[in-house]
Amino acid sequence: MRQPALIVKLTIALFGWILLFLGQLKLLGLLEPNSYLGLKNALFPFVTNAWVVLVAGAVELGIGFFIIVTRRYITGAWLILWLTTGLNLYTIGLGLIAYHGPCPCLVGLTHFIPLTPRQQNDLADFLAMLMFVGSLFALCVDRIMARIRARTAEPSQNRGQAAARR
């Protein structure tokens, strides 16, 4: 099994730690009384915001834990890409229904850092896009490095085959 480039490892490991942190904050934020969490979700009206936060926090925690423990960075990059695609589609969906309220995305963080609802939304959007672009970058770098390694290995393999034919 080939090893990904160092920049790929560092990028995905950093995102893994960020996901662990955000997932824990979401799950801890559920323990604090918050009237917003009891409201129906704007995009999924059949569940409350608490359920959306619970699922998102558990998925973030699971992906972060997977990356940090297994060190399977390429699989982790694909998982981050999947997660952030879903988060970005959720944000687009909120925009399409003209929802301008606070996003429950950073429910635990607001207890430590006082942010306005607009700042919460901007920070959540920034983190989702950063991890989306970063994981896409990591996958592209890994693919390019694999091709470079394959091309540099070809001449030595060809010399060995030519010597075997003589």
Secondary structure as UniProt FT lines:
FT   HELIX           6..29
FT   TURN            30..31
FT   HELIX           35..38
FT   TURN            45..46
FT   HELIX           49..70
FT   HELIX           73..96
FT   TURN            97..98
FT   HELIX           104..106
FT   TURN            107..108
FT   HELIX           109..111
FT   HELIX           117..165
//
